[in-house]
Amino acid sequence: MLRLHIKNMVCNRCIMVVKSELEKFGLHTVSVELGEVEILEDLNKGKEQELNEKLLVLGFEIIDDKKSRVVEKVKNLIVELVHFKDNRFKTNLSDYIVAAIGQDYSYISNLFSLQEITTIEQYYILQKIERVKELIVYDELSLNEIAFQLNYSSASHLSKQFKKVTGLTPTFFKNLKEQKRHPLDNL
């Protein structure tokens, strides 16, 4: 079995696309998760490069160095936390990341900042704001409910952070004709 680390897998659709591409390539998947794929076959360098070229066309990339894997794992943890678990966790973000990765937080944080030119906390905030935008567009929850779901202390705190990041109030954003959302892999 071979484990591949894939960059830019940020949603369930990404998982489906990567799995489909692997199957078209004649590979048998054992598991496909955000950022990681396990296949039955071993790949030589030529086949791995060929697969990587196919994935690049779709906006994905095989990650082969350990530092990039750590950064991608942090990004996937945050995306999963914000977009799929609705921030339901009982620890702070740094403890959550350390528990999942098993390395010192200062090392992880410095590595992330060097590669992404932003901090883990800023990336986390950007993901939360994109989730807020998504929930506002769905128009099923009040701002108080969104704040609670995303672990904000209050709707006021959410509104202040939303305005700081987007330059808009949540209400103004809701009333826009063209929603200003960003693809998750571009954050």
C-alpha positions in Angstrom: 0.0 0.0 0.0 1.1 3.5 -0.7 0.0 6.7 1.0 -0.1 9.9 -1.2 -0.5 13.4 0.2 -2.6 15.6 -2.1 -2.6 19.4 -2.0 -5.8 21.5 -2.3 -8.3 18.8 -1.3 -10.8 21.0 0.7 -14.2 19.4 0.3 -16.2 16.3 -0.4 -16.3 17.1 -4.1 -12.5 17.2 -4.1 -12.5 13.7 -2.6 -14.8 12.4 -5.3 -12.8 14.0 -8.1 -9.5 12.7 -6.9 -10.9 9.2 -6.3 -12.4 9.2 -9.8 -9.1 10.3 -11.3 -7.2 7.6 -9.4 -9.6 5.0 -10.7 -9.3 6.2 -14.3 -5.6 5.9 -13.8 -6.1 2.2 -13.0 -5.4 2.5 -9.3 -7.3 0.9 -6.5 -8.1 3.2 -3.5 -8.1 1.9 0.0 -9.1 5.3 1.5 -9.5 8.9 0.2 -9.7 11.7 2.8 -9.0 15.4 2.7 -5.3 15.6 1.7 -4.5 11.9 1.9 -5.1 8.9 -0.4 -4.1 5.3 0.2 -3.8 3.1 -2.8 -3.0 -0.6 -3.1 -0.4 -0.2 -5.8 3.2 1.1 -5.6 4.1 3.8 -8.1 7.5 4.3 -9.7 8.7 7.9 -10.2 7.5 8.0 -13.8 3.9 6.9 -13.0 3.8 9.2 -10.0 4.8 12.1 -12.2 2.2 11.1 -14.8 -0.5 11.0 -12.1 0.7 14.3 -10.7 0.3 15.9 -14.1 -3.3 14.6 -14.3 -4.1 15.9 -10.9 -2.4 19.3 -11.6 -4.9 19.9 -14.4 -7.7 19.5 -11.9 -6.1 21.8 -9.3 -4.5 19.2 -7.1 -0.9 18.2 -6.6 1.0 15.3 -5.0 3.1 16.6 -2.1 6.4 14.8 -1.6 8.2 16.8 1.1 7.5 16.5 4.8 7.2 20.2 5.6 4.6 20.8 2.9 2.7 17.7 4.2 2.5 19.2 7.7 1.3 22.6 6.3 -1.4 20.8 4.2 -2.5 18.7 7.1 -3.0 21.9 9.2 -5.0 23.4 6.4 -7.1 20.3 6.1 -7.7 20.1 9.8 -8.9 23.7 9.9 -11.1 23.2 6.8 -12.6 20.1 8.3 -13.1 21.8 11.6 -14.8 24.9 10.3 -16.8 23.5 7.3 -17.7 20.0 8.4 -17.6 19.9 12.2 -19.1 23.4 12.7 -16.4 24.2 15.3 -17.8 21.7 17.8 -14.6 21.1 19.8 -13.8 21.6 23.4 -10.1 22.7 23.2 -8.3 25.6 21.7 -7.0 25.5 18.1 -3.4 25.0 18.9 -4.1 22.0 21.1 -6.4 20.5 18.4 -3.6 20.8 15.8 -0.9 19.4 18.1 -3.1 16.4 19.0 -3.7 15.7 15.4 -0.2 16.2 14.1 1.9 15.2 17.1 4.5 17.9 16.8 5.4 21.1 18.8 3.0 23.9 18.0 5.7 26.6 17.7 7.4 24.4 15.0 4.1 23.9 13.2 3.2 27.5 13.4 6.5 28.8 12.1 6.5 26.3 9.3 2.9 27.3 8.3 3.8 31.0 8.4 6.9 30.5 6.3 5.1 28.5 3.6 1.7 30.3 3.6 2.7 33.9 4.3 0.0 34.0 6.9 -0.5 32.7 10.4 -2.5 29.6 11.4 -4.9 31.9 13.3 -5.4 34.2 10.3 -6.1 31.2 8.0 -8.6 29.9 10.6 -10.3 33.2 10.7 -10.5 33.3 6.9 -12.0 29.9 6.8 -14.6 30.9 9.5 -15.6 34.0 7.5 -16.0 31.9 4.3 -18.3 29.6 6.3 -20.2 32.5 7.7 -20.7 33.8 4.1 -21.9 30.4 3.0 -24.4 30.2 5.9 -25.6 33.8 5.2 -26.2 32.9 1.6 -28.2 29.8 2.6 -30.4 32.1 4.7 -31.5 29.3 7.0 -29.9 30.5 10.3 -30.0 33.8 12.1 -26.7 35.6 12.8 -27.0 34.5 16.5 -27.3 30.9 15.3 -24.4 31.2 13.0 -22.3 32.7 15.8 -23.2 29.9 18.1 -22.5 27.2 15.4 -19.1 28.7 14.6 -18.1 29.1 18.3 -18.1 32.9 18.4 -18.8 34.4 21.8 -21.6 36.5 20.3 -23.2 37.8 17.1 -21.5 41.1 17.8 -18.1 39.5 17.8 -18.8 37.7 14.6 -20.0 40.9 13.0 -16.9 42.8 14.0 -14.6 40.1 12.7 -16.7 39.8 9.5 -16.4 43.5 8.9 -12.7 43.5 9.6 -12.0 40.8 7.1 -14.5 41.7 4.3 -15.1 45.4 4.9 -18.8 44.7 4.9 -21.3 44.0 7.7 -23.1 40.6 7.5 -26.4 42.4 6.8 -24.9 44.3 3.9 -23.3 41.1 2.6 -26.6 39.3 2.8 -28.2 42.0 0.7 -25.6 42.0 -2.1 -26.8 40.7 -5.4 -23.5 39.1 -6.3 -22.1 37.2 -3.3 -18.4 37.7 -2.6 -17.3 34.2 -1.7 -13.9 32.7 -2.4 -13.0 29.1 -3.3 -11.6 27.4 -0.2 -8.4 26.4 -2.0 -7.6 30.1 -2.8 -7.6 31.2 0.9 
